[in-house]
Amino acid sequence: MSEAEILFEVKDGLGIMTLNRPKVLNSLSYNIILEMERMMPQWEKDPAVKAVVLRGAGEKAFCAGGDVAGLYREMRDDPNGTLRRDFFRDEYIVNRRIYRYAKPWISLIDGIDMGGGVGMSVHGSHSVASEKFLFAMPETTIGLFPDVGGGYFLTRLPGALGTFLALTSHRLRAADALWAGIVDAYVPSAKINDLQAALGAADLSGPNANGKVDAVIAKFAEDPGAPALPGMMHDIDRCFSAESVPEIVAKLKKLGGEWADKQLASLMKLSPISMAITLEQMKRCANRSFEDAMTIEYRMSQRCMQKGHDFFEGVRALLIDKDQKPKFNPPTIEGVTQAMVEEHFKPVSNDLFFD
């Protein structure tokens, strides 16, 4: 019998969830999402559980994202299958449960945290990163967009940082993620287990449970070193606050230099339609509620799951055939029309609305 993909344990009053697919960097399967959806309300109501701790098994990753290869295989083998519809729907429901969770939700991120993994950590009350932490929202590299609430949390980062991260898939270590507010504290990997034990020993009762968790984490938190982002923010704001992808490209070309050239090279590898809808997502979600942002993203996800979309070509080229040569359509930024973009934001038959 194969080992469970997610492990549940109640220990010292903590509900501990461990993503248990270390060989694939704890990527989220549909089964994991359903199991979380099943357990979260139970623990939320259980007086024996004072907080939830989420971790990833193995030495490398907290969670490297959703199992997009599974979505590709369904399109290839079973075009009428329902996984592409249900995976996103249930994943977003879990993201919203985390955002609204009535008890402390503490992610101990001792490794890679990207895409769908960020959706499991960033919306909770507390996220702690170690020196192994590596953040990115890399969806545009496969013809998708930064979903799992990306439109909500990225637009609330300083200046144009969220748009920069959304478009370029730029990676952050703990110091920069802490500076940006993506994580709440830096705790060395060697102290993560001690932190969990201290949370288990702590009295988290009463209305200020989150404040009590803060106090426990503060005893273990250390300085991750100087962040690099502050020195980049002037250029990020200058270039990535532009209204369109062609304008961003033009500003980067005008700026010139090593940093701008690097960003241009990154953008030129991406799906043009993916970049365009991502920028539109940032605009539409900037001042919306979490629930509204998730409804917008669900509509986008379902358009991206339709046959012939760049998503499937991106997954094929990067993860299946690994030829690293996706043939995106349209192939150029200039070839993307406003009508193509608008198509991604239309209501769908099974729209995702929250109470």
PASELO-639063 format. One record per atom (N, C-alpha, C): x, y, z; residue in three letters. Coordinates in steps of 0.2 Angstrom, whole numbers, plus 5000, padded with zeros to 4 digits. Each point is the difference from the previous one (the first is absolute). Layout:
<nodes>
XYZAla...
</nodes>
This chain:
<nodes>
500449945000Met499650065000Met500450065000Met499950054995Ser500450065000Ser499950045006Ser500550045002Glu500050055005Glu499550064999Glu499750025005Ala499550064999Ala500450064997Ala499650034996Glu500350064997Glu500050065005Glu499650005005Ile500050055005Ile499949975007Ile500450025005Leu499949965006Leu499750055005Leu499649985004Phe499650045005Phe500249975007Phe500150045005Glu500249985007Glu499850065004Glu499749985006Val499950055005Val500549985006Val500450055001Lys500649995005Lys500050075004Lys500049995007Asp500150065004Asp499550064999Asp499449984997Gly499550054999Gly500150034993Gly500449984996Leu500150024993Leu499849954995Leu499650024996Gly499849964994Gly500650014995Gly500349954999Ile500650004995Ile499949974994Ile500050034994Met499949984994Met500750004996Met500249944997Thr500649994997Thr499949984993Thr500250044995Leu500049984993Leu500549954999Leu499849944997Asn500449955000Asn500149974993Asn500350044996Arg500249984993Arg500750024999Arg500549995004Pro500650035000Pro500449994993Pro499849944997Lys500449984993Lys499850054995Lys499450035000Val499850054996Val499950075003Val500450015005Leu500150075003Leu499350025003Leu499649955003Asn499450005003Asn499550044996Asn500049994994Ser499550044995Ser499349975002Ser499550054999Leu499349985002Leu499749964995Leu499849945002Ser499549964997Ser499350025001Ser499549984996Tyr499350015002Tyr499849975006Tyr500349945001Asn499949965006Asn500250045007Asn500650034999Ile500250045006Ile499550065002Ile499850034994Ile499550065001Ile499449975003Ile499749954998Leu499449975003Leu500149985007Leu500549975002Glu500249985007Glu500050065004Glu500350064998Met500050065004Met499450035001Met499650004994Glu499350025000Glu499649965005Glu500149945001Arg499649965005Arg500250015007Arg500750015001Met500250005007Met500050075003Met500150054996Met500050075003Met499450025004Met499449994998Pro499450025004Pro499949965006Pro500349945000Gln500049955006Gln500450035005Gln500650024998Trp500550035005Trp499850075002Trp499750044996Glu499750065002Glu499550005005Glu499649955000Lys499549995006Lys500249965006Lys500649974999Asp500249955006Asp500450045005Asp499750005006Pro500350045006Pro500749975002Pro500249944998Ala500649975001Ala500650034996Ala499850034994Val500550034996Val500050085000Val500650025003Lys500050075001Lys500350044994Lys500349974996Ala500350034994Ala500249944995Ala500150024993Val500249964995Val500750014998Val500449954999Val500750014997Val500049964994Val500350044995Leu500049974993Leu500849994998Leu500249944998Arg500749994999Arg500149964994Arg500649994997Gly500149964994Gly500549955002Gly499949944998Ala500549945001Ala500650014996Ala500549975002Gly500750004997Gly500450065001Gly500650004997Glu500550055001Glu500050064995Glu499650004995Lys500050054995Lys499450054999Lys499449975002Ala499550044998Ala499450015005Ala499750055001Phe499450015003Phe499449984996Phe500050034994Cys499549984994Cys500250044994Cys500249974995Ala500250034994Ala499550024995Ala499349995002Gly499550024996Gly499549944999Gly499550024995Gly499549954999Gly500249954995Gly499749944999Asp500249954996Asp499850014993Asp500350054996Val499750024994Val500149944995Val500549965001Ala500149954995Ala499449955000Ala499749995005Gly499449965000Gly499450034996Gly500050075000Leu499550034996Leu500150004993Leu500750004998Tyr500249994993Tyr499849934998Tyr500149955004Arg499949934998Arg499249994999Arg499650035004Glu499349994999Glu499850034994Glu500250064998Met499850034993Met500349954995Met500549975000Arg500349964995Arg499649935000Arg499849975006Asp499849945000Asp499249995001Asp499750065003Asp499350005001Asp499750074999Asp500050024994Pro499850074999Pro499350025003Pro499649955002Asn499450025003Asn500049995008Asn500649995002Gly500049995008Gly499950065004Gly499950005006Thr499850055004Thr500550035005Thr500649975000Leu500650025004Leu500150074999Leu500050034994Arg500250074999Arg499550045002Arg499449985001Arg499550045003Arg500050005008Arg500149945002Asp499949995008Asp500750025003Asp500549984997Phe500750025004Phe500050075002Phe499950054996Phe500050075001Phe499550025005Phe499449974999Arg499450025004Arg500249985007Arg500249945002Asp500149985007Asp500650035002Asp500550014996Glu500650035003Glu499950075002Glu499650044996Tyr499850075002Tyr499650005007Tyr499549955000Ile499649995006Ile500549995006Ile500549965000Val500549995005Val500450075001Val500250034995Asn500350075001Asn499650045004Asn499350014999Arg499650045003Arg499949985007Arg500049935001Arg499949985007Arg500650025005Arg500650004997Ile500650025003Ile500050075002Ile499850044995Tyr499950075001Tyr499550025005Tyr499549965001Arg499550025005Arg500049955006Arg500549975001Tyr500049955005Tyr500050035007Tyr499649975004Ala499850035007Ala500649995005Ala500549954998Lys500549995005Lys500750024997Lys500550015003Pro500750014997Pro500149954995Pro500350024994Trp500249954995Trp500750024999Trp500549955002Ile500750025000Ile500349954995Ile500350034995Ser500449974995Ser500750005002Ser500449945001Leu500750005001Leu500349984993Leu500350054997Ile500249994993Ile500849995000Ile500249945000Asp500749985000Asp500249974994Asp499950044994Gly500249984994Gly499650044994Gly500049974994Ile499650044995Ile499350015001Ile499850064999Asp499350025000Asp499850044994Asp499649964995Met499950044994Met499349984998Met499750054996Gly499349994997Gly499549975005Gly499749944999Gly499549985005Gly500249995007Gly500749995001Gly500250005007Gly499950075003Gly500250054996Val499950075003Val499250015002Val499649974996Gly499350015002Gly499849965007Gly500449955001Met499949975007Met500350035006Met500550054998Ser500450035006Ser499850085001Ser500050034994Val500050085001Val499350025003Val499549964999His499350035002His499949985007His500449965004Gly499949985007Gly500250065004Gly499949995007Ser500250055005Ser500750015001Ser500449944999His500750015001His500449954995His500550034997Ser500549964996Ser500750015002Ser500449955001Val500750005002Val500449974995Val500550044998Ala500549974995Ala500749995003Ala500349954997Ser500749985002Ser500550024995Ser500649985001Glu500550024995Glu499949964993Glu499649955001Lys499949964994Lys499450024996Lys499750055002Phe499450034997Phe500250034993Phe499549994995Leu500150034994Leu499350014997Leu499950064999Phe499350024997Phe500050024993Phe499549984997Ala499850034993Ala499349984998Ala499750054996Met499449984997Met500149994992Met500249944998Pro500349994994Pro499549984994Pro499350025001Glu499549974996Glu500150034993Glu500250064999Thr500150034993Thr500549964996Thr500449965003Thr500549964996Thr499649944996Thr499449985003Ile499649944997Ile499450034997Ile499950064998Gly499450034997Gly499450005005Gly500150015006Leu499550015005Leu500150075003Leu499750015006Phe500150065003Phe500049995008Phe500350055004Pro500149985007Pro499350005003Pro499749945001Asp499449995003Asp500049995007Asp499649955003Val500049995007Val500050065005Val499650064997Gly500050065004Gly500650054998Gly500349984995Gly500650054998Gly499850074998Gly499450004997Gly499750074999Gly499850045006Gly499949965006Tyr499950045006Tyr500750025004Tyr500449955001Phe500650015004Phe500550044996Phe500149994994Leu500550034996Leu499950074999Leu499450024999Thr499850074999Thr500050045007Thr500149975005Arg500150035007Arg500750015002Arg500549984996Leu500750015001Leu500250074999Leu500650025002Pro500250074999Pro500150024992Pro499850054999Gly500150034993Gly499749954994Gly500449994995Ala499949964995Ala500349935001Ala500249995006Leu500449935001Leu499549944998Leu499450005002Gly499549954998Gly500049984993Gly500050064996Thr499949994992Thr500749974998Thr500550025003Phe500749984998Phe500149925001Phe499849985006Leu500049935002Leu499549964996Leu499450034998Ala499549964997Ala500349994993Ala500350054997Leu500249994992Leu500649964999Leu500550025005Thr500749974998Thr500249945004Thr499649975004Ser500149945004Ser500650015004Ser500250065002His500650025004His500049965007His500649975002Arg500049965006Arg500350045006Arg499749995005Leu500250045006Leu500249955006Leu500550025003Arg500249965006Arg499750035006Arg500149985006Ala499750025006Ala500050075002Ala500650034999Ala500150075002Ala499650054996Ala499949984993Asp499650044996Asp499249995001Asp499949945001Ala499349985002Ala499750035006Ala500550005005Leu499850045006Leu499950074999Leu500550034997Trp499950074998Trp499450024997Trp499849964995Ala499450014996Ala499349995004Ala500149965005Gly499449985004Gly499749934998Gly500349974996Ile499849934997Ile500049955006Ile500550005004Val500149965006Val500050055006Val499949975006Asp500050045006Asp500649995004Asp500449954999Ala500649995004Ala500549964997Ala500750015002Tyr500549954998Tyr500249965006Tyr500049944999Val500249955005Val500549954997Val500649995002Pro500449954997Pro499749935000Pro500249964995Ser499749935000Ser500149965006Ser500650015003Ala500249965006Ala499550015006Ala499750064999Lys499550025006Lys499349994999Lys499849974994Ile499350004998Ile499749955004Ile500349945002Asn499649955004Asn500050035007Asn500450045002Asp500050035007Asp499450055000Asp500050034995Leu499450055000Leu499349975000Leu500049944996Gln499349975000Gln499949975007Gln500549975004Ala499949985007Ala499850065004Ala500350054999Ala499850065005Ala499350024998Ala499850004994Leu499350024999Leu499549955003Leu500249935000Gly499649955003Gly500050015008Gly500550035003Ala500150015007Ala499650065002Ala499950054995Ala499750075002Ala499349995001Ala499850055005Asp499250015001Asp499850054994Asp499649974995Leu499850044995Leu499250025001Leu499849995006Ser499350015001Ser499850085000Ser499350015000Gly499850075000Gly500050034993Gly499750075000Pro499950034994Pro500750024996Pro500550005004Asn500750034997Asn500449944998Asn499849954997Ala500449944998Ala500550024996Ala499950044995Asn500550024995Asn500550045003Asn499950045005Gly500550045003Gly500449955004Gly499749955003Lys500449955004Lys500549964996Lys499849994993Val500449964996Val500650054998Val499850064999Asp500550054998Asp500650005005Asp499850005006Ala500550005006Ala500449945000Ala499749944999Val500449944999Val500550004995Val499850024994Ile500450004994Ile500650055001Ile499850065003Ala500550055001Ala500649975004Ala499949965005Lys500649975004Lys500549964995Lys499849984995Phe500449954995Phe500250044994Phe499750064999Ala500150044994Ala500750035000Ala500450004994Glu500650034999Glu500050044994Glu500650044999Asp500150044995Asp500249964994Asp499650014994Pro500349964994Pro500550034996Pro500250065002Gly500550044996Gly499750054996Gly500350044996Ala499850064997Ala499649984993Ala499450024999Pro499649994994Pro500350044994Pro499949974994Ala500250034994Ala499550044997Ala499449995002Leu499450034996Leu500050085001Leu500250035006Pro499950075001Pro500550044994Pro500549974999Gly500550034995Gly499749994993Gly499549964999Met499749994993Met499350034999Met499850035006Met499350024999Met499950064996Met500550054999His499950064996His499949974993His500449964997Asp499949974994Asp499449964999Asp499849965005Ile499449964999Ile499450054999Ile500050055005Asp499450044999Asp500050044994Asp500650024997Arg500050044994Arg499849964994Arg500249935000Cys499849964994Cys499449965001Cys499849985005Phe499549955001Phe499350035002Phe500050075001Ser499450035001Ser499650024994Ser500349994994Ala499850014994Ala499349974999Ala499650034995Glu499349974999Glu499949944996Glu500549994996Ser500049944995Ser500749965000Ser500049944998Val500649964999Val500450044995Val499850024994Pro500450044995Pro500450065004Pro499650035004Glu500350065003Glu500549985005Glu499949945004Ile500549985004Ile500749984997Ile499949974994Val500649984996Val500350064997Val499650054998Ala500350074998Ala500450035005Ala499750005006Lys500450035006Lys500649975002Lys500049935000Leu500649965001Leu500650024995Leu499850004994Lys500450014994Lys500350075001Lys499650055002Lys500350075001Lys500450005006Lys499949975005Leu500450005006Leu500749974999Leu500049944997Gly500649974998Gly500449975006Gly500649974999Gly500449985005Gly499949925001Gly500449985005Glu500049935001Glu499349975003Glu499750045005Trp499449985003Trp499450004995Trp500050064996Ala499450004995Ala500149954995Ala500649994998Asp500149954995Asp499849935002Asp500149985006Lys499849945003Lys499349995001Lys499650055001Gln499350005001Gln499749994993Gln500350044995Leu499849994993Leu500049934997Leu500649975002Ala500149934998Ala499549955003Ala499950025006Ser499549955003Ser499350014997Ser499850064999Leu499350014997Leu500049974993Leu500550004996Met500049984993Met499949935000Met500149965005Lys499949935000Lys499349985002Lys499650045002Leu499349995003Leu499550004995Leu499449975001Ser499450004996Ser499850085000Ser499950024994Pro499750074999Pro499350015003Pro499649954999Ile499350015003Ile500049995007Ile500549965003Ser500049995007Ser500250075003Ser500550034997Met500250065003Met499550065000Met499650004995Ala499550054999Ala499449995005Ala499849935001Ile499549995004Ile500250015008Ile500649995001Thr500350015007Thr500050075001Thr500250044996Leu500050075001Leu499350035001Leu499549974996Glu499350025001Glu499749975007Glu500249945002Gln499949985006Gln500250045006Gln500650035000Met500350045005Met499550075000Met499850024995Lys499650065000Lys499349995003Lys499749944998Arg499349995002Arg500049985007Arg500549975003Cys500049975006Cys500250055006Cys500350054998Ala500450055004Ala499650025006Ala499450024999Asn499650035005Asn499349955002Asn500149944998Arg499449965001Arg500149955006Arg499549985003Ser500049955006Ser500449944998Ser500249965005Phe500349934998Phe499549964996Phe499450005002Glu499549954997Glu499950034992Glu500050064999Asp499950034993Asp500649984996Asp500650015003Ala500649984996Ala500049924998Ala499749965005Met500049934998Met499549984995Met499550045000Thr499549994995Thr500350024993Thr500350055000Ile500350034993Ile500649944998Ile500349985005Glu500649954998Glu499749934998Glu499449995003Tyr499749934998Tyr499850014992Tyr499750064998Arg499850014993Arg500649994996Arg500550035002Met500750004996Met500249934999Met500049965006Ser500349935000Ser499649964995Ser499350015000Gln499649964995Gln500150014993Gln500250074998Arg500250014993Arg500649974999Arg500550005004Cys500749984999Cys499949925000Cys499549975002Met500049935000Met499649974993Met499950054996Gln499649984993Gln500649984995Gln499849954996Lys500449974995Lys500350054996Lys500750004999Gly500350044996Gly500350065003Gly499950015007His500350065003His500749995001His500450055001Asp500750005001Asp500249965006Asp499649995005Phe500149975006Phe500349934999Phe499649964995Phe500249934999Phe500650004996Phe500250054995Glu500650004997Glu500650025005Glu499950045004Gly500550025005Gly500249945005Gly499449965002Val500249945004Val500349954996Val499849994994Arg500349954995Arg500850025000Arg500150064998Ala500750024999Ala500550005006Ala499750025005Leu500450005006Leu500049945005Leu499549965000Leu499949955005Leu499949934997Leu499750004994Ile499949934997Ile500549984995Ile500150034994Asp500549994996Asp500750035002Asp500050055003Lys500550045003Lys500550024994Lys499750024995Asp500450034994Asp500250075001Asp499650035005Gln500150075002Gln499950054994Gln499649984995Lys499850044994Lys499350004999Lys499650045004Pro499350004999Pro499850044994Pro499549984997Lys499850044994Lys499350045002Lys500150055003Phe499450045002Phe499650034995Phe499450015001Asn499550034995Asn499650055003Asn500050074998Pro500550034995Pro500749995003Pro500550004995Pro500750005002Pro500350065003Pro499750064998Thr500350075002Thr499550035005Thr500350055004Ile499650045004Ile499550054996Ile500250024994Glu499650044996Glu499449974997Glu500149935000Gly499449964997Gly499449995004Gly500150025007Val499549995005Val499550064999Val499349984999Thr499550054999Thr499650015007Thr499750065001Gln499650015006Gln499449945000Gln499849984995Ala499449955000Ala500349945002Ala500649984999Met500349945002Met500150005008Met500150065002Val500150015008Val499349995003Val499550044997Glu499450005003Glu499749935001Glu500149964995Glu499749935000Glu500249975007Glu500550015003His500249975006His499650025006His499750055000Phe499650035005Phe499350005000Phe499749964995Lys499349994999Lys499849955005Lys499350015003Pro499849955004Pro500049934997Pro500049955004Val500049934998Val499449965003Val499849954997Ser499449965002Ser500049985007Ser500549985003Asn500149985007Asn500450055004Asn499850074999Asp500350055004Asp500149985007Asp500650035003Leu500249985007Leu499850075004Leu499449995004Phe499850065004Phe500149975007Phe500150055005Phe500149985007Phe499450035004Phe499849975005Asp499550035005Asp500350065003Asp
</nodes>
